[in-house]
């Protein structure tokens, strides 16, 4: 369960508070431009409010301030020590200090409009002899101390820039004071109805100093911010929502269910069925993916969009329960409603995953940017057969009207990859009795892409490192190793076998192989000047120069980067050998790719080492048979 607490607080609620900045943190380092950006955001919020585009209770939210309760003593000017109760600031010093400086710049307006508000204090443990608290308190007065201490320099620079900005926009003084300090708290509904600036207040429990340092290190040194999922968990499971022993059991139940969902999502086979390759967000806590879907987070959303939307939903639900006098019951109803919606989406995902047909077809759609929320809604509103037909229609919409015969590597890469992935998925799905599944996790994590089955004859290898890699590949294929002693031994063995073998046909093959191995080996011994001639010689031996249209989809398949090699000209038998070796080792190979290199689609296979026009035509025919029913007429 979550022992930390979270809230979204108005700046007005910080009135009179005492904050303590420990010495494990660096000093104040915000620049003038950062402070002006904050003011510009406030100005934009004010404009939206003036135009009537801000609803009652809507707020502009600052990033989290992470605090922990703390008690300390301070020595006053008269020598006595004063006992202080307040909060240690683990993260958020820069924001708190900048807000303080902004309010000092408009303090006369603040005093008139909000006389009950007391500016909070900030006490800095670092370099106490300079008394940063006193400098900050008197920053609006003439002072010559700005150059005595680096923190003072940054504080004064920001103050001067903010004061100048506000002075140039005098009409905004009242508006900025209002959005900072207005507070319309409805005690009955326990919500703030003001259109104001608020801060995510994350309060850490415990008295251990080392835990504060650990959290600070994570948030600042490691640059790992609090995630939306962490904040939502604290929001839903905070102690104030669970007041009785029965409520505590419900809190434990939700926490257990949360962990169960997260654990299932950490299973890559389940996760990558849902998570597409080019998704703009990554997740440490994968349950946050569900939260983002629920709250329509986009790449343009601010970082804590999802948490803020959940907080607004919770406040809205509580507001709807106006007739409910029992606060405990009201809280439980609201929390249950939100959590039940989370579980419902998760259960939908589980149902899709466990249905073999839906798993494959929806997995394809998700990879090609189908809107998951639309799929969820369709799943809820349709019977199973209707939903399956809907999914098939959506696949047709993704593929569009295309002619498989005319797909070309140079012009149709996106459509080709769609077709090849769908072909692999439908191949895996074909055997109704099998429990084989296309592994989306391996496909996405290992970066399989479109490659030529038979190498491109018009693509010569000019890079010296790539040429040497090609030489090693060829020697490994013929000899089994590129090691010099192994190559020399193989050449010797071929010469002996040729001398002792009377069979003419066999001798011809042996002589061809010996000639090739000697030619390839000579490149390593004598230099690469003759590389192009040797390359063409090997290409001719493998019939790699006889396939008619090498850019057509009939000569394309899904291959991983290692199998295809960086030089992009590995010959068919080289690729075939690696595919077979990977399959024997249990390394993932897309099923249609494996079938192709085993010549499963070829009606006649005179030579397993060559990829010929007839092989390409048979492969294309099978591909069309599987995929054509999903293509729009």
MIGU-683038 format. One record per residue (C-alpha): residue in three letters; chain; x, y, z. Coordinates in pm, 1 decimal, always signed. Each point is the difference from the previous one (the first is absolute). Last residue first. Layout:
REM MIGU-683038
ala,A,X,Y,Z
...
//
This chain:
REM MIGU-683038
unk,A,-1176.4,-445.1,-5346.7
unk,A,+151.3,+87.4,+336.4
unk,A,+273.5,-235.9,+110.7
unk,A,-62.9,-242.7,+286.0
unk,A,-99.0,-295.0,-222.8
unk,A,+321.7,+64.0,-200.5
unk,A,+235.5,-77.9,+290.6
unk,A,+13.5,-380.0,+12.3
unk,A,-33.7,-87.5,-368.7
unk,A,+215.9,+297.7,-96.4
unk,A,+290.3,-125.6,+211.6
unk,A,-39.1,-347.4,-147.2
unk,A,+18.9,+132.4,-357.0
unk,A,+294.5,+223.8,+83.9
unk,A,+199.4,-293.2,+139.7
unk,A,-72.7,-207.2,-309.5
unk,A,+115.0,+285.3,-224.8
unk,A,+320.9,+57.5,+199.8
unk,A,+88.2,-369.5,-5.0
unk,A,-55.2,-16.2,-375.8
unk,A,+223.0,+303.0,-51.7
unk,A,+284.0,-168.6,+189.7
unk,A,+148.3,+2.1,+347.1
unk,A,+295.7,-238.3,-0.5
unk,A,+150.9,-221.7,+268.5
unk,A,-302.9,-229.8,+28.7
unk,A,+46.5,-104.9,-363.0
unk,A,-259.5,-166.3,-217.1
unk,A,-284.3,+104.4,+222.8
unk,A,-342.5,-43.7,-154.6
unk,A,-328.4,+136.3,+131.8
unk,A,+187.5,+257.3,+209.3
unk,A,-190.9,+129.1,+303.8
unk,A,+187.2,-212.4,+254.9
unk,A,+334.6,+95.2,-156.2
unk,A,+171.4,-30.1,+343.1
unk,A,+99.9,+363.5,-39.7
unk,A,-362.1,+97.0,-66.2
unk,A,-143.4,-206.8,+284.2
unk,A,+237.3,+167.4,+247.7
unk,A,-102.3,+345.5,-119.2
unk,A,-368.1,-99.0,+18.0
unk,A,+46.5,-119.0,+358.9
unk,A,+177.7,+310.8,+122.0
unk,A,+333.6,-116.8,+149.0
unk,A,+46.7,+12.0,+377.3
unk,A,+313.0,-168.8,+133.4
unk,A,-60.8,-357.2,+115.9
unk,A,+357.0,-106.1,-78.1
unk,A,-118.5,-215.9,-290.5
unk,A,-197.6,+295.7,-135.2
unk,A,+305.2,+223.9,+18.1
unk,A,+212.6,-256.6,-188.7
unk,A,-269.5,-42.8,-267.0
unk,A,-29.9,+376.6,-50.2
unk,A,+377.7,+37.4,-3.5
unk,A,+43.8,-264.6,-272.4
unk,A,-279.6,+149.9,-207.0
unk,A,+154.9,+345.6,+19.1
unk,A,+329.5,-133.2,-130.2
unk,A,-180.9,-212.7,-260.4
unk,A,-190.2,+307.8,-127.8
unk,A,+298.9,+230.6,-34.1
unk,A,+89.3,+269.5,+249.7
unk,A,-6.7,+334.9,-178.3
unk,A,-135.9,+240.7,+259.4
unk,A,+344.4,+111.8,+123.7
unk,A,-135.0,+21.1,+354.6
unk,A,-79.9,-367.2,+27.5
unk,A,-328.8,-155.8,-108.0
unk,A,+7.3,-251.7,+280.1
unk,A,+117.0,+254.4,+256.5
unk,A,-258.5,+263.9,-89.9
unk,A,-297.9,-231.0,+20.9
unk,A,-185.7,-110.8,-309.2
unk,A,-358.8,+37.6,-115.9
unk,A,-46.4,-92.5,-365.9
unk,A,+44.6,+138.8,-349.4
unk,A,+60.5,-163.6,-338.7
unk,A,-368.3,-48.3,-90.7
unk,A,-56.0,+350.8,+141.4
unk,A,+170.6,+137.9,-311.9
unk,A,+338.3,+170.3,+39.9
unk,A,+192.0,-299.1,-140.5
unk,A,-188.8,-5.3,-325.8
unk,A,+150.7,-266.8,-235.0
unk,A,+189.7,-243.7,+222.5
unk,A,+306.2,-117.2,-197.6
unk,A,+296.1,+187.3,+153.3
unk,A,-11.0,-179.5,+335.6
unk,A,+54.6,-332.1,-180.8
unk,A,+217.6,-111.4,+294.1
unk,A,+307.6,-55.6,-218.6
unk,A,-75.0,+323.8,-188.9
unk,A,+9.8,+200.8,+322.1
unk,A,+324.2,-170.0,+99.7
unk,A,+165.4,+109.1,-327.3
unk,A,-155.6,+345.2,+23.3
unk,A,+153.7,+48.0,+347.5
unk,A,+334.5,-129.9,-121.6
unk,A,+3.5,+257.4,-280.8
unk,A,-103.1,+282.6,+235.4
unk,A,+262.9,-92.4,+261.1
unk,A,+303.4,+2.5,-233.6
unk,A,+169.7,+295.1,+170.7
unk,A,-79.5,-140.2,+344.5
unk,A,+343.7,-113.6,+109.1
unk,A,+230.2,-298.4,-56.8
unk,A,-68.1,-225.3,+298.7
unk,A,-359.3,+84.8,+88.5
unk,A,-105.3,+39.1,-360.1
unk,A,+187.2,-321.6,-82.4
unk,A,-228.3,-190.5,+239.3
unk,A,-304.0,+92.3,-210.1
unk,A,+165.0,-113.8,-321.3
unk,A,+135.6,-320.4,+159.5
unk,A,-343.0,-81.1,+145.1
unk,A,-166.1,+63.2,-335.9
unk,A,+243.3,-216.0,-197.1
unk,A,-25.2,-282.0,+253.2
unk,A,-380.6,+14.1,-16.2
unk,A,-1.4,-18.3,-377.4
unk,A,+256.0,-285.3,+6.4
unk,A,-213.4,-195.0,+248.5
unk,A,-309.8,+43.7,-212.0
unk,A,+179.7,-116.8,-312.6
unk,A,+154.7,-293.0,+185.4
unk,A,-343.7,-119.5,+103.4
unk,A,-114.1,+2.0,-358.1
unk,A,+312.5,-182.0,-121.9
unk,A,+6.0,-278.0,+256.9
unk,A,+363.8,-117.8,+32.4
unk,A,+51.9,+148.2,+347.7
unk,A,+359.0,-34.0,+130.4
unk,A,+150.8,+319.6,-143.9
unk,A,-312.5,+205.5,+61.8
unk,A,-18.3,-130.4,+358.6
unk,A,+365.6,+88.3,+64.9
unk,A,-42.1,+353.1,-138.4
unk,A,-320.0,+50.9,+201.7
unk,A,+173.1,-113.5,+321.0
unk,A,+288.5,+241.6,-56.6
unk,A,-240.7,+290.4,-56.1
unk,A,-184.8,-96.0,+320.0
unk,A,+326.4,-13.4,+197.4
unk,A,+97.9,+345.5,-123.7
unk,A,-340.4,+139.1,+99.6
unk,A,+18.1,-157.9,+345.6
unk,A,+351.2,+136.2,+56.1
unk,A,-108.1,+350.7,-106.2
unk,A,-308.1,+15.6,+221.8
unk,A,-313.4,+97.0,-200.0
unk,A,-185.1,-312.0,+116.2
unk,A,-252.1,-248.3,-136.9
unk,A,+199.3,-30.6,-322.4
unk,A,-246.9,+99.1,-270.7
unk,A,-238.4,+215.0,+209.1
unk,A,+258.7,+129.8,+246.0
unk,A,+222.9,+94.6,-294.1
unk,A,-281.9,+196.1,-161.9
unk,A,-89.0,+180.9,+321.1
unk,A,+363.1,+86.7,+69.1
unk,A,+32.7,+152.4,-349.3
unk,A,-323.8,+198.0,+48.2
unk,A,+135.4,+141.0,+326.1
unk,A,+315.8,+102.1,-180.6
unk,A,-207.1,+182.1,-262.5
unk,A,-204.4,+169.7,+271.9
unk,A,+316.3,+131.2,+162.7
unk,A,+129.7,+124.1,-337.6
unk,A,-321.4,+184.3,-93.5
unk,A,-76.0,-36.2,-370.6
unk,A,-244.7,-288.1,-10.2
unk,A,-200.3,+6.2,-323.1
unk,A,-375.0,+44.1,-11.1
unk,A,-120.2,-62.6,-354.8
unk,A,-16.1,-373.8,+55.4
unk,A,-236.0,+34.9,+295.6
unk,A,+13.5,-318.0,+204.0
unk,A,-263.5,-273.9,-28.1
unk,A,-235.4,-0.6,+294.1
unk,A,+3.0,+378.3,+22.4
unk,A,-76.7,+158.3,+335.1
unk,A,-299.1,+152.0,+175.6
unk,A,+44.6,+44.7,+376.4
unk,A,+33.1,-191.0,+325.1
unk,A,+97.5,+217.5,+293.0
unk,A,+82.1,-247.6,+278.7
unk,A,-230.0,+163.8,+257.8
unk,A,-299.2,+33.2,-230.1
unk,A,-0.9,-349.1,-153.4
unk,A,+107.9,-156.5,+327.7
unk,A,-285.0,+159.1,+195.2
unk,A,-253.9,-60.3,-276.3
unk,A,+54.7,-373.9,+30.1
unk,A,-234.1,-153.5,-261.4
unk,A,-184.6,-267.5,+189.3
unk,A,+12.0,-377.2,-25.9
unk,A,-285.9,-175.5,+183.5
unk,A,-60.4,-230.4,-295.3
unk,A,-337.3,-156.8,-76.6
unk,A,-121.8,+293.4,-208.5
unk,A,+308.6,-7.2,-222.0
unk,A,-30.5,+319.6,-203.6
unk,A,+71.6,+247.2,+280.4
unk,A,+378.9,-15.6,-31.6
unk,A,-32.6,+41.9,-377.2
unk,A,-247.4,+284.7,+50.5
unk,A,+251.6,+179.5,+223.4
unk,A,+288.5,-54.4,-241.0
unk,A,-205.9,+125.8,-294.1
unk,A,-118.9,+298.4,+206.4
unk,A,+360.6,+93.7,+73.9
unk,A,+94.0,-34.5,-368.3
unk,A,-298.8,+205.5,-116.2
unk,A,+62.7,+284.1,+246.4
unk,A,+372.0,-0.2,-80.9
unk,A,-81.6,+23.4,-369.5
unk,A,-248.6,+282.1,+55.6
unk,A,+261.2,+211.2,+181.3
unk,A,+277.4,-82.5,-247.2
unk,A,-208.1,+86.9,-309.1
unk,A,+217.8,+202.7,-239.8
unk,A,+354.3,-138.5,-3.7
unk,A,-87.7,-346.8,+125.6
unk,A,-276.3,-43.9,-258.9
unk,A,-357.9,-123.0,+37.5
unk,A,-146.8,-71.0,-344.2
unk,A,-117.4,-358.4,+49.2
unk,A,-159.4,+88.8,+337.1
unk,A,-233.6,+249.1,-164.9
unk,A,-127.7,+244.7,+257.7
unk,A,-332.1,+139.3,+114.3
unk,A,+25.5,+68.5,+370.7
unk,A,+223.4,-199.9,+232.0
unk,A,-115.7,+181.7,+314.4
unk,A,-364.5,+1.7,-110.5
unk,A,+19.1,-371.5,-71.6
unk,A,+137.4,-54.3,+351.7
unk,A,-293.5,+202.7,+136.5
unk,A,-241.0,-224.5,-190.0
unk,A,+157.4,-305.4,+160.3
unk,A,-37.4,+159.2,+344.1
unk,A,-367.6,+81.8,-63.7
unk,A,-64.1,-356.3,-110.8
unk,A,+154.9,-120.1,+327.4
unk,A,-212.0,+248.1,+196.6
unk,A,-318.2,-120.3,-166.2
unk,A,+86.6,-360.8,+76.0
unk,A,+74.1,+87.7,+365.6
unk,A,-307.5,+216.2,+52.1
unk,A,+55.0,+372.8,-29.4
unk,A,-18.0,+299.6,+236.0
unk,A,+282.8,-77.1,+242.3
unk,A,+250.0,-119.1,-264.1
unk,A,-80.7,+301.6,-215.6
unk,A,+74.7,+231.2,+292.8
unk,A,+328.1,-177.7,+69.6
unk,A,+98.8,+13.4,-369.0
unk,A,-68.2,+373.7,-8.3
unk,A,+212.0,+44.8,+313.4
unk,A,+278.6,-201.3,-162.1
unk,A,+21.9,+238.2,-294.6
unk,A,+156.3,-208.0,-278.5
unk,A,+358.6,+106.3,-50.4
unk,A,+137.1,-274.5,-224.4
unk,A,+144.0,-205.0,+284.3
unk,A,-339.5,+16.7,+169.3
unk,A,-172.8,-140.3,-308.8
unk,A,+239.7,-294.8,-27.1
unk,A,-40.5,-88.2,+367.6
unk,A,-375.6,+31.1,-45.8
unk,A,+13.5,-269.9,-269.4
unk,A,+234.8,-235.0,+182.6
unk,A,-142.1,+25.7,+351.7
unk,A,-357.6,+6.6,-128.7
unk,A,+51.8,-339.3,-164.9
unk,A,+177.7,-158.1,+297.9
unk,A,-247.8,+126.9,+260.9
unk,A,+211.1,+29.4,+316.5
unk,A,+148.2,+335.0,-98.9
unk,A,-332.1,+156.7,-91.9
unk,A,-158.0,-111.8,+326.7
unk,A,+299.1,+127.0,+198.1
unk,A,-19.3,+339.9,-170.7
unk,A,-370.7,+26.0,+81.0
unk,A,+79.4,-92.7,+361.2
unk,A,+247.2,+290.1,+18.5
unk,A,-258.6,+243.3,-134.1
unk,A,-255.0,-118.4,+257.1
unk,A,+257.1,+13.1,+278.0
unk,A,+70.7,+367.5,-60.3
unk,A,-373.2,+80.0,-14.2
unk,A,-52.2,-187.8,+327.6
unk,A,+276.9,+209.6,+157.1
unk,A,-169.4,+327.6,-87.6
unk,A,-341.0,-112.1,+123.9
unk,A,+142.4,-157.5,+314.2
unk,A,+186.5,+317.7,+96.4
unk,A,-315.3,+209.9,-37.8
unk,A,-226.1,-239.7,+189.5
unk,A,+256.6,-42.2,+277.9
unk,A,+39.9,+374.8,+48.8
unk,A,-375.8,+50.2,+24.8
unk,A,-35.8,-286.7,+247.4
unk,A,+257.8,+154.4,+233.3
unk,A,-146.7,+349.4,-37.1
unk,A,-346.6,-120.9,+105.2
unk,A,-223.7,+292.1,-93.0
unk,A,-63.0,-110.8,-357.9
unk,A,-235.9,+254.6,-158.2
unk,A,+283.0,+187.1,-168.5
unk,A,+152.0,-314.4,-153.3
unk,A,+58.6,+167.1,-339.3
unk,A,+272.2,+218.0,+157.9
unk,A,+187.3,-309.8,+112.5
unk,A,-7.1,-132.4,-355.3
unk,A,+128.5,+333.4,-132.1
unk,A,+286.7,+4.6,+251.0
unk,A,+99.3,-352.5,-100.7
unk,A,-22.7,+86.7,-368.6
unk,A,+213.1,+310.6,+51.7
unk,A,+264.6,-207.6,+178.2
unk,A,-6.5,-255.3,-278.9
unk,A,+42.7,+277.6,-256.1
unk,A,+291.8,+149.6,+192.8
unk,A,+170.6,-339.1,+20.8
unk,A,-34.1,-52.9,-374.7
unk,A,+121.3,+347.9,-97.6
unk,A,+309.8,-19.5,+221.8
unk,A,+250.6,+44.7,-283.4
unk,A,-192.9,+256.7,-201.8
unk,A,-188.8,-143.6,-294.8
unk,A,+143.5,+51.7,-349.2
unk,A,+107.8,-363.8,-45.1
unk,A,-354.7,-99.1,+87.4
unk,A,-175.5,-114.7,+318.1
unk,A,-358.6,-106.3,-59.8
unk,A,-96.2,-36.8,+368.6
unk,A,-99.3,-367.1,-3.0
unk,A,+277.4,-89.5,-241.4
unk,A,+257.1,+172.2,+220.4
unk,A,-128.4,-190.6,+305.6
unk,A,+30.3,-332.1,-184.1
unk,A,+358.7,+79.5,-101.5
unk,A,+66.9,+102.7,+362.2
unk,A,-44.2,-366.6,+89.6
unk,A,+340.3,-44.2,-162.1
unk,A,+190.4,+157.9,+287.2
unk,A,+340.4,+77.0,-153.3
unk,A,-182.3,+103.4,-315.5
unk,A,+117.8,+134.6,-332.0
unk,A,-200.4,+254.9,-196.2
unk,A,-14.8,+88.0,-371.7
unk,A,-117.8,-343.2,-119.8
unk,A,+206.8,-90.5,-306.0
unk,A,+19.7,-376.9,+52.0
unk,A,-356.6,-51.2,+121.9
unk,A,-91.3,-95.9,+355.1
unk,A,-301.1,-231.4,+40.1
unk,A,+140.5,-336.8,-123.4
unk,A,+331.1,+132.5,+126.9
unk,A,-126.4,-10.1,+359.4
unk,A,-147.5,-349.6,-0.9
unk,A,+310.7,-174.4,-139.0
unk,A,+216.9,+238.5,+202.4
unk,A,-146.5,-106.6,+335.5
unk,A,+33.7,+327.1,+197.0
unk,A,-367.3,+63.3,-80.5
unk,A,-93.8,-303.6,+207.5
unk,A,+201.6,+127.9,+298.3
unk,A,-156.2,+346.1,-28.7
unk,A,-350.2,-147.2,-0.6
unk,A,+76.4,-216.3,+305.5
unk,A,+160.2,+291.7,+183.5
unk,A,-310.4,+214.9,-54.5
unk,A,-225.9,-286.4,+108.4
unk,A,+194.6,-30.0,+324.9
unk,A,-12.8,+376.4,+61.8
unk,A,-373.8,+0.8,-73.7
unk,A,-56.2,-284.3,+246.6
unk,A,+214.3,+160.6,+269.8
unk,A,-197.8,+323.5,-27.0
unk,A,-321.9,-200.7,+16.5
unk,A,+123.2,-167.1,+318.1
unk,A,+84.1,+344.0,+138.5
unk,A,-354.5,+111.1,-77.2
unk,A,-137.1,-278.4,+216.0
unk,A,+230.1,+111.8,+283.3
unk,A,-132.1,+354.2,-35.2
unk,A,+128.5,+325.7,-153.8
unk,A,+121.0,-94.1,-345.4
unk,A,+7.6,+300.2,-236.4
unk,A,+206.9,+210.3,+240.5
unk,A,+264.2,-273.1,+6.8
unk,A,+111.7,+62.7,-355.9
unk,A,-70.2,-287.2,-238.4
unk,A,-154.9,+182.8,-293.8
unk,A,+224.4,+308.0,-5.3
unk,A,+316.6,-191.8,+95.2
unk,A,-59.5,-243.0,-282.2
unk,A,-76.6,+285.0,-238.5
unk,A,+328.0,+171.0,+93.2
unk,A,+203.7,-315.0,-49.9
unk,A,-173.3,-69.9,-333.2
unk,A,+57.1,+355.7,-123.5
unk,A,+369.8,-57.1,+56.8
unk,A,+216.0,+187.2,+248.1
unk,A,+293.1,+127.7,-196.1
unk,A,+313.1,-204.1,-82.1
unk,A,+285.0,+247.8,-49.4
unk,A,+244.2,-242.0,+166.8
unk,A,+163.0,+283.9,+192.2
unk,A,-326.4,+185.9,+53.5
unk,A,-297.6,-228.8,+60.9
unk,A,+191.4,-316.0,+90.0
unk,A,+256.8,+178.0,+211.3
unk,A,-270.4,+197.7,+181.5
unk,A,-189.7,-321.4,+78.1
unk,A,+314.7,-166.1,+135.7
unk,A,+89.0,+312.2,+198.5
unk,A,-345.7,+7.4,+158.3
unk,A,+25.0,-371.9,+83.1
unk,A,+337.8,+63.7,+164.5
unk,A,-161.5,+251.5,+234.6
unk,A,-236.4,-263.4,+141.2
unk,A,-304.0,+155.1,+164.9
unk,A,-274.4,-166.2,-200.5
unk,A,-276.2,+108.0,-238.3
unk,A,+51.1,+188.4,-325.1
unk,A,-241.0,+280.4,-87.3
unk,A,-64.6,+67.4,-367.7
unk,A,-171.9,+333.2,-59.9
unk,A,-73.0,+57.8,-368.8
unk,A,-16.6,+377.7,-26.4
unk,A,-288.1,+225.5,-81.1
unk,A,-54.9,+315.9,-199.5
unk,A,-356.0,+130.4,+1.5
unk,A,-352.6,-14.8,-135.2
unk,A,-166.9,-32.3,+340.0
unk,A,-252.8,-273.7,+84.2
unk,A,+224.3,-179.4,+252.6
unk,A,-149.5,-329.1,+113.4
unk,A,-104.9,-164.5,+329.0
unk,A,-365.2,-14.3,-107.7
unk,A,-133.7,+135.7,+325.8
unk,A,+306.4,+214.0,+62.7
unk,A,-20.9,+171.0,-337.5
unk,A,+334.2,+178.0,-23.9
unk,A,+14.0,+308.6,-214.5
unk,A,+370.5,+91.2,+0.9
unk,A,+151.2,+285.9,-198.0
unk,A,+369.8,+38.1,+73.3
unk,A,+197.2,-74.4,-316.0
unk,A,-274.8,+47.4,-259.1
unk,A,-102.3,+326.7,+170.5
unk,A,+349.5,+143.7,+42.6
unk,A,+65.2,-72.5,-366.6
unk,A,-321.8,+176.4,-99.9
unk,A,+63.1,+299.8,+225.9
unk,A,+348.4,+56.0,-136.3
unk,A,-95.9,-69.5,-363.9
unk,A,-89.5,+362.3,-90.0
unk,A,+353.9,+105.0,+96.9
unk,A,+148.9,-200.0,-285.7
unk,A,+333.9,+179.4,-40.4
unk,A,+37.1,+20.7,+379.2
unk,A,-74.2,-372.5,+21.5
unk,A,+285.7,-82.1,-238.0
unk,A,+237.5,+241.4,+176.5
unk,A,-83.6,-145.5,+341.2
unk,A,+46.4,-354.6,-131.4
unk,A,+339.8,+80.7,-152.7
unk,A,+122.0,+182.2,+313.4
unk,A,-120.1,-278.1,+230.4
unk,A,+156.6,-270.0,-218.1
unk,A,+337.5,+173.9,+4.9
unk,A,-33.6,+63.0,+375.3
unk,A,-63.2,-368.8,+76.3
unk,A,+277.1,-113.9,-233.1
unk,A,+257.9,+235.6,+155.5
unk,A,-115.6,-76.2,+354.1
unk,A,+56.0,-372.0,-59.0
unk,A,+354.8,+74.5,-122.0
unk,A,+92.3,+189.4,+315.4
unk,A,+143.4,+347.0,+56.6
unk,A,-102.9,+142.6,-336.2
unk,A,-364.7,+65.9,+90.1
unk,A,+93.8,+159.2,+333.0
unk,A,-44.0,+363.0,-95.8
unk,A,-364.6,+16.9,+88.0
unk,A,-279.9,+241.6,-73.8
unk,A,-322.8,-158.0,+117.0
unk,A,-209.6,-250.7,-193.0
unk,A,+246.4,-277.6,+90.2
unk,A,-54.1,+52.1,+373.7
unk,A,-165.0,-337.7,+72.2
unk,A,+229.2,-173.9,-249.1
unk,A,+312.4,+144.2,+164.3
unk,A,-129.8,-96.4,+344.3
unk,A,-63.9,-357.9,-107.0
unk,A,+335.3,-22.6,-174.8
unk,A,+178.9,+67.5,+330.2
unk,A,+361.1,+28.6,-129.7
unk,A,+149.4,-172.3,+306.2
unk,A,-247.4,-281.8,-49.9
unk,A,+196.0,-129.4,-299.2
unk,A,-244.5,-279.3,-84.4
unk,A,-288.1,-58.4,+242.7
unk,A,-239.6,+225.5,-191.0
unk,A,-320.5,+113.4,+168.9
unk,A,-294.4,+94.0,-220.9
unk,A,-290.0,+190.5,+156.5
unk,A,-359.6,+11.5,-121.5
unk,A,-163.9,+332.2,-82.3
unk,A,-298.7,+58.6,+221.5
unk,A,-337.3,+25.2,-173.6
unk,A,-276.0,+163.2,+204.9
unk,A,+35.5,+334.2,-178.9
unk,A,-89.8,-150.2,-341.1
unk,A,-87.7,+285.3,-236.0
unk,A,+190.7,+280.8,+173.6
unk,A,+295.6,-205.4,+121.1
unk,A,+32.0,-176.9,-336.2
unk,A,+4.8,+330.7,-188.8
unk,A,+280.5,+130.7,+221.8
unk,A,+181.1,-333.6,-36.3
unk,A,+21.6,+7.1,-379.4
unk,A,+379.2,-47.4,-31.9
unk,A,+15.5,-191.3,+330.3
unk,A,-259.1,-239.0,-144.4
unk,A,+224.3,-73.4,-296.8
unk,A,+298.8,-56.9,+232.1
unk,A,-196.0,-249.8,+213.5
unk,A,-117.4,-183.0,-311.9
unk,A,+364.6,-21.0,-110.9
unk,A,+107.2,-140.3,+338.5
unk,A,-270.8,-265.7,+0.7
unk,A,+75.3,-100.2,-360.8
unk,A,+376.7,-30.1,+57.3
unk,A,-38.5,-189.9,+327.3
unk,A,-234.4,-254.9,-157.2
unk,A,+144.2,-331.7,+118.0
unk,A,+82.8,-126.5,+349.1
unk,A,-138.5,+308.2,+173.5
unk,A,+6.5,-63.5,+377.3
unk,A,-330.4,+117.1,+140.9
unk,A,-105.6,+205.7,+298.3
unk,A,+7.9,+31.9,+376.3
unk,A,+244.4,+252.0,+143.4
unk,A,+141.0,+37.3,+354.7
unk,A,+163.5,+339.3,+53.4
unk,A,+347.9,+43.4,+141.8
unk,A,+95.0,+320.7,+181.7
unk,A,+299.1,+205.3,-109.0
unk,A,-180.7,+334.4,-49.1
unk,A,+28.5,-37.8,-377.8
unk,A,-178.9,-332.9,+5.6
unk,A,+155.6,-346.6,+6.8
unk,A,-219.2,-251.8,-177.4
unk,A,-112.9,-339.2,+124.9
unk,A,-126.2,-296.6,-200.4
unk,A,-302.2,-221.6,-54.4
unk,A,-70.4,-180.8,-325.0
unk,A,-292.9,-140.6,-196.9
unk,A,+103.8,-133.8,-339.1
unk,A,-31.3,+173.1,-335.6
unk,A,-8.5,-65.0,-374.1
unk,A,-122.4,+299.5,-198.7
unk,A,-146.4,-134.9,-318.1
unk,A,-26.2,+186.7,-332.9
unk,A,-220.6,+305.1,-25.6
unk,A,-367.7,-27.1,-88.0
unk,A,-212.3,+268.7,-162.5
unk,A,-352.7,-40.1,+134.9
unk,A,-358.8,-75.4,-91.4
unk,A,-238.3,+39.6,+294.7
unk,A,-260.6,+182.7,-203.3
unk,A,+81.9,-40.2,-368.7
unk,A,+270.7,+193.6,-183.8
unk,A,-74.2,+109.6,-357.6
unk,A,-199.3,+308.3,+97.5
unk,A,+225.5,+236.3,-196.0
unk,A,+129.5,+155.9,+322.9
unk,A,+91.1,-348.3,+130.0
unk,A,+187.4,-88.0,-318.2
unk,A,+189.2,+326.6,+30.0
unk,A,+88.3,-66.6,+364.1
unk,A,+126.9,-350.3,-87.0
unk,A,+219.4,+150.4,-272.1
unk,A,+138.7,+253.3,+247.9
unk,A,+80.9,-277.4,+250.0
unk,A,+190.1,-186.6,-271.5
unk,A,+186.4,+320.2,-82.5
unk,A,+85.9,+40.5,+369.4
unk,A,+150.3,-349.9,+11.7
unk,A,+196.4,+72.9,-317.5
unk,A,+123.3,+324.6,+160.6
unk,A,+133.9,-203.1,+294.2
unk,A,+185.1,-237.7,-231.9
unk,A,+142.1,+291.1,-201.5
unk,A,+126.4,+170.6,+317.1
unk,A,+200.2,-304.2,+94.2
unk,A,-79.1,-253.0,+272.3
unk,A,+298.7,-101.5,+208.0
unk,A,-96.4,+10.1,+369.5
unk,A,+246.0,-204.9,+201.0
unk,A,+99.7,-361.2,-44.1
unk,A,-170.8,-257.9,+215.9
unk,A,+160.8,-222.1,+264.0
unk,A,-1.2,+306.2,+229.6
unk,A,-369.7,-22.9,+81.6
unk,A,-255.8,+261.3,-119.9
unk,A,-254.9,+56.4,+279.5
unk,A,-348.2,+135.9,-61.9
unk,A,-223.2,+179.2,+248.2
unk,A,-367.1,+55.0,-77.8
unk,A,-173.5,+332.5,+60.3
unk,A,-229.8,-29.0,-301.6
unk,A,+69.6,-311.6,-206.6
unk,A,-376.3,-46.7,-55.1
unk,A,-2.1,+322.5,-204.1
unk,A,+231.3,-165.6,-254.0
unk,A,-283.1,-242.9,-66.9
unk,A,+58.8,-362.9,+78.7
unk,A,-29.2,-317.8,-203.8
unk,A,+33.5,-286.4,+243.6
unk,A,+216.0,-300.9,+65.3
unk,A,+80.2,-224.0,+292.9
unk,A,+273.2,-257.3,+48.0
unk,A,-77.1,-335.0,+163.7
unk,A,-100.3,-166.2,-327.9
unk,A,-98.5,-361.2,+48.2
//
